[in-house]
């Protein structure tokens, strides 16, 4: 999954040359074979490198506090979200729903790399939610739908229907 996610990030960033990736260990940690030095290991390190390579520092946050918040969510993605079980995912969704109550994006009101990686990490969880569960996590659902439709990051992932209305039947969730 991480390799497709990194390829999608390259596409979003408009990077022309395809990087060479591999994985390490049981957890399939991504590795970027860097021609200018030792390989880069880990989703966060590689994603930040790609953002810098694309000359898009805005995606890492404008001010020091913003950069810290972005990095916090990148760490959260790898340490909490990746590999969580069903019970843990409900706690994560509850916490994120509270956090996103007064925010447009993960780092406040500006789209960042945190939104990209959290969107990709949450996609399988949101896909598995029923419409009633999506309504329970309305702030997460709102943020998720905003990211999937407005940012251009959903290259390799199918769209998720987040709200049910009269034209959807029960089997579409």
Order of alpha helices (4+ residues) and beta strands (2+ residues): alpha-beta-beta-beta-alpha-alpha-alpha-alpha-alpha-alpha
